Amino acid sequence: MCDSDSSDSCISSLLSSRTTQSSSSARLSEFKDARTDLLDVYQAIKRHLEIMMAALKDNPLIEEGIMEQLQGYQKKVQAIDSMLMRKRMKVAFFGRTSSGKSAVINAMLHQRILPSAMGHTTSCFCEVQATDGEAVEEHVRIGAEEQHLDLDSLQDLASAQSPRSLPPHTLLHVNMPRSRCILLDHDVVLMDTPGVDVTAQMDDCIDRYCLDADVFVLVINDESTMSRVERQFFKEVPEKLSLPNLFILNNQLDMSSCQEFEMQHFVLEQHEKRSLQLLIEKLGVYEPNKVTEAKSRIYHVSALEALQLRMGTKRELKDASQHRLEEFLRFESDFPACLAQAAVRTKFEKHLVSAKEMLGQLSEQILLLRWTPDAQERSYKVQYSEYLQRKLRAGVTHMNMIFGQQIWQHLMVAARHLNAQAEQNMADLKSQIKESCDCMESNNELHLKLVDLQSKVGLLEDRLNAFQELHMRSCSPAQGERV
């Protein structure tokens, strides 16, 4: 508790004692580290593919279709490499109109960016993210349009109270410099949404804008209970997104602070009970015997109050205000680790599996192509034997045809003809054997290259296993959550 004389120092102490920028940065950097590690593996696969394709080019012993298969791997690696470069962590904020979703985002950004007011405010989807380059100034874009608008235009375009407001299904890109916020600096995308009760086409909007979210934040107006629309909305989310990583914020507690203590306590209990029902019974994120873990994802806050304290427009910190601020800071402390771990799992797991499968297939191809000299000699002996058998059968067939027509008359002519043909066939066969021997020598060099390549593929597989051990296991759900 802080007395009125020390409110400023108490606020400063609270804001710096919790989730400092360094601790948040360390948690969020796990995503960047994982992306860098996986990118390194894919770029190594790309280099080894280029070496392998150069070694096999124009080799007569390579079966038809192998080069096309390797080119397919190459295109796949290039596509995934490009996707990994664009990967970002994404958070979607949901709730009814006037629940304070925009205020929560503003408080997390430490500045008033999105329109926020009493009543229905946010008219469309707003995606807050970092600009692509340091030289790009902050701006707003509408959907797929290229035109850059001033950040001030948000108040007209995204506010339902403006005559120029955009329809609910529209996506506004709010691009800001990385230096403005630690979340933006670590590639976090914050998705603000209209109220779930605004449009009947919300399911389509989820598919378009929120299907790739790593974490969901449900913001509930503390003056009212969780609505049927909100419960139904999050009941349908797992059908599309599996079990969501969900935080529940009971917001605007400062609005009910004028109520009697008993009534405030009753309201808090009621909200907590319904939030637990959503997490345990409706969504099944937690087992029924893991109530404590489920409670750790429920927060009683005032986002507007937290923003005002951060911006210095509010300096008074009473007992209730201090508790609400501590709750909001607890949310910010829990948020980065959960987000980074969930993002690593949802964004990189399939690419990890894809890299392992590709390396396994490459290893099999190398084994098939790696002919030792002894194996080559045996193969050519088999080919030579089959060649002689084909020629002998052709000769017998030819003799039978001749004997059947004029056995005695043309016997000597046929014998001479067969003898000449056999000599020609032997000359052809010697030429083919010489070519094969020359090819065997050139393949010895290829054999050595493939041995080295297979060794490098094995090292890459070890790196992927280490990546899985470091990043995937660490991002497993907290005890009590279902996978």
N, C-alpha and C positions, 0 to 999 in steps of 0.2 A: 504494500500500500504506500502511496506517495502523498504527502501533504501538499497544500497549494503552493507553498514557497519553493518546493523543489520539483515541481511538475516537469519543467523543461529537462532537467538533468535525469529525472526518472524515465521520461519518454525516450531520451537519447540512449540511456542505458539499456532499456528494453529492446530498442530497435537494433542495437549493436551486439547484444548478448546472445541473441538467438541465431538464426541462420545468417551468418556472415557471408559476404560475397565469396570469400575464399572457400568456405565449406560447401556452399551451393555449387561453386565452379568445379570443385573436385568431384562432386556427385554427377553433375551433368556432363563432365568431360569423359565419362565412361563410354558414352555414346560415340563421341568423336574418336576416341581411342579404338573402339571396336570397328568403326567404319574404316579407319586408316589401316588396321591390321588386315581386314578382309580385302580392301583395295589392293594392298601389297601382294596378297596371294593371287588375286585374279590377274594382276599385271605380270606376275611371274609366270602364270599359266599361259598368258598371251605370248610372252617371249619364247617360252619353250615350244609352243605350237609353231611359231615362225621358224625356229631352228629345225624342227622335225619336218615341216613341209618343204623347206629348202633342201634338206638331205634326201628326201624321197622323190623330189621332182624329176620326172623323165626316167625313173628307174624301171626297167622292163619287167622286173620281178614283182612289182607292186600290183596287187589285184585291183580290178576296176571297182570304183566306188569308195576306196579308202581315202583318196585325196578329197573327194566331195564331202565325206564325213568329217575330215579334219577342218575343212573350210566352214562346215556347219558349226563346229565347236568354236571356231574363231569368231564368227558372227555373234554367237551367243555370249561369248566372253566380252566382246565390245559393247553389246547392249547392256549387260549387267554392270559393267564398269561405269557406263554412263549413268545408269540408275542409282548406283551407290553414291556417286558424286552429288546427286540431288536429294538424297535422303535427309529428312528432317524429323525431329520429334514433334508430335502433334497432340494438342489438348483441345477437347470440345466441351464447351460449357452449355448446359441445358437447364431448363426450368420454365415455369409459367411466365407470362408477361409480368413485369414489375417485381421480379424476385431479386433483382440486383446483380444479374450476370455481368453486365458491362462494368458495374462498380467494382466487382471482384477483379476483373482483368485490369482495370485502371489502377487498383491498389497494388497488384502484382508488378505492374509496369512503373510504379512510383510516380505516376503523372496522369493527369486527366486527358485521355486521348479519345475514347469512344463516348458518344452521347449517352448521358445517364441522367435520369430524372424520375420523378414520381409518375406512375401510370405506364401505359404501353409506350416504350421509347424506341427500342431497336427494331427497325422495319425489315431488315434483311440480314443475310449471313455476312459477317465481317471477319476476314482472316488477317490477323496481325502477324507480320514476319519481318525478318531482316532483309534489307536490300541486297541485291546480288553482288554489289561492289562498293568499295568505299567512296568512289566518285559519284555514285548515284544518290541524289538527294531524296529526302522523304517525300512520298507521294501516295496517291490513291488511284487505283485502276478499277474500272467496272468490268467484271467478267473477263472475257477474252480480248477486250479492247486494248489497244496499245497506248492510248492517250494518257499522259500523266496529269493528274489533277492535284491541286493543293490539298494539304492535310485538313485545312479549314472546311473543305467541302463536305467532310464527314457529317458535320452538323446538319446539313441539308439532305444529303443522300441517304444517311443511315438512321435518321430520326423519324419515327412514325408521326411526329407532331409537325413535320415540315411538309408543305405542299409539293416539294420536289422529291419526296421519299421514294425509294425504289421498292418494287414488290418483294414479297417474302422469299421467293425462290432465287433472287439475284445474289451473286457473290461479289463482295467488295474486297479487293486486295489492299490492305493497309501496310505499306512498306516503309520501314524506319531504319535508320543507321544502327548497326550493331552496338555502337557505343552508348546508345540510349538506355540499354537495359541488359542485365546479365543473362536473362532468359533468351533474348534475341541473339546475343553474342554466341550462344551455344546451340543455335539452330532450332530453337523452340518456336513452333507455330501455335498461336492462340486463336481458337475459332469461337467467335461470339455468334449466338444464334437468336432468331426471333423466339418468342414464347412457343412452347409446344402446343399451345391452344390457339395459335394464330391461324394456321392453315391446315386444311385436311390433306394436303399433299406433302406432309412432313416426311413420310417414308421415302419418297423420291429424293428429297433433299438429303436425307441421311446417306443414301446410296451414293449421291454425287459428291458430297462435301465432307462427310464424317466417317465413311466406312474404314478409312485408314487411320483413325484416331488411336493413339496409344493409351490415353487416359481420358476418362469422362469425369466432369465435375457437375454434380446436380446441385443447383442453387435453389433453396426453398425460402420463400418469404416467411419470416418467423411469426408474422401476425396471423397467418392462416395455416391450416394443416396441409399435408401432402394430398394433392388432388388425385382423382381417379385417372385423369389424363396423364399425369406424370407417372403414376404407377404402371399404367398400361404401356406408356412409351418405353420405359426401361424394361418392361416384361418382353417387349418385342425386340429390343436391342440384341440380346444373346442369340436370337434366331439368325441374325445377320452377322454378328461379330464375335460369337462364342462368349465366354464369361468376361464382362468388361472390368477393367481396373477402374474402380469407382470411388470418388470422394463425395461426401455429402456435406454441404455447407448450409446450416440453418442461419440465414442472413437477416440483417436489419434488427438485431437484438436491441439496439439502442432505441428503436421506436417503441418497444414494449417496456422500457426501463421505468416508465412512470407508473406502471402497474404495481400493485402490492406484491410484497416478496412471495407470499404464498401462491399468488396467481402466476408470477414469473416462473416459479419452480414447477408448477403444474404444466405450464406450456412447454418448458424444456423437457420434462419427462415424456410428455405426449409426442413431441417431435422425435425424441430419441427412440421411443418405442416403435414408431412407424418406420423410422429409418432402419432399425434393426430388422424389422419384418421384411423390408425390401431387400436388404443384403443377404439375409439368411433364408427366408421362406420363399420369396418371390424369384430372386435371381440365383440363389444357391451358391453365392460367391464364398460364403463361409459355412462351415458345419454348425449344426445347432449347439454343440458343446464348446464353440469358440466365440462366445459372446464378447469377451474382452478384446479379442483381435478385431472383431467387427466394430466395436465402439471406438477403436482407435482411428477409424476412417470417418467419424462423425465429428463435426466441428460447429460450435456455436459462436458466431462472429458478427461483426458489423464492418463490412468492407468499406463503406463510405467513411466511417469513423477512422478506420486504419489509414485510408488515403489522406484524410484531413490532418491526422497526426503526423504523417510522413511529409506532407507539404508545408506543415507549420501553420495551417489556418485554424487549427484547434490546439490549444495548449493545456487545457484543463484535463487532468487524468484522475478520475475518481476510482473507487474500488471496482465498480462494475465495468468501467471503461478499460481499466488495466486488465481485467480478466478477459474481456473480449479481444483486446489487442494480443494478449498472450495466446489465445486460441488461434487467431489468424496467423501469428508467427509460427505456431506449432504446425499448422497446415502447410505453410511455406517451407518448413523444415522437413516435413515428411514427403512433400511433393517431388523434389528433384530426384531422389533416389528411386522412387517408384516409377517416375516417368522414364528415366534413363534405362532402368532394367526392363520395363515393358517395351520400350522402343527397340532395344537390342533384340529382344525375342521376336517381336512382330515384324520388324523391318529386315532383319538379317538371317533369321533361322532358315528360311527357304533357300537363300543364296548360299548358306553354309552347306546345306544338303546338296544343292546343285553342284557346287564345287567338288564335293566328295564324290558324287556320281561321275562327274566328268573325269576326274583324276583316275578313278577306278577303270573307266572305259579306255582311257589313254594307256594305262598300265597293261591292260589286256592286248591292246593293239601292238604295243611295243614287244610284248612276249611273242606274238605271232610273227612279227617282222624280224625278230632277232634270230637269224639262222647262223649257227656255228658252222665252221668249215666242214666238220664231219657230217653234220646234218645235211649240208648242201650236197656233199659227195653222194650220200645215200639217196638223196632225192633224184639226182641226175642219173644214177644207176637204174633206179626204178623207171625213170622216163625212157632211158635207153632200151631197157628190156621190153617195155610196152611198145616202143617204136619198132623193134625187130619183129615182135609178134604180129603187129599190124601188117608189116611188109610181107611176112611169110604167108599170112592168110590171103593177102591180095594175090601173091604169086600162085598159090594152089588154085584159087578160083580161076585165075587166068588160064592155067594149064588145063583145068577140067573143061573149060569152054572150048579150047583148041582141040583137045583130044576127042571131045564129043562130036566134032564136025569132020575132021579129017585126021584121024589119029596117026596113021602111018605116013600119009603123004607129007604132012608138015611138021613131023616130029623134030627133024634137025633144025628147021627154020625157027620153031618155037623155042628150042633149047638155046640157040644163039641169041634170040631176042631176050629171053629171060636172063641170060648171062650178062648182056649189055645193060639191061635195066637194073640188075643187082649191083653192077659196078657203079652205075650212076647214083643209085640210092646210097651206096656206101660212101661215095664222095660227098653227097649232101649231108649224110650223118656226121662225117668227120668235121665238116664245116660247122655244123650246129654244135658239136661237142666243143670245138675250139671257142666259139662264141660264148658258150656256157661257162667255160673255164675262165675266160676273160671277165665275164660278169661276176663270177665267184670272187675274183680278186678285188674287183671294185666294191663288192658287198662287204668285204672284210672291214673296210673303212666305215661303211654304214653301220655295221655291227657294233663297232666301238662307240660310235656316236649314240646309238640307241641304248647301249649299256649305261652311258653317262646320263642320258635323258631319263632313263628309268630310275636311276639313283636320285635325280632331282625331283621327280614326281613323288618318290617315297618321302623326301624331305618336306614337300608341300603338304602331303597327307598328314605328316606329323604336326606341321604348323596348324592345320585345320583342327586337329584333335586338341591341341593346346588352346586354340581360340575357343572351342566349345567348352573346355574345362574352365577357362578363365571367365568368359562372358556369359555363356548360356546357363551354367549352373548357378552363378551368382545372381541371376535374374529370375530364379524360380520364385513362385508366389510365397508370401509369408506363411508361416505355419498356420494351418487352419484353412487356407484357401485351396480351392480345387483347381487342378490343372485341366 
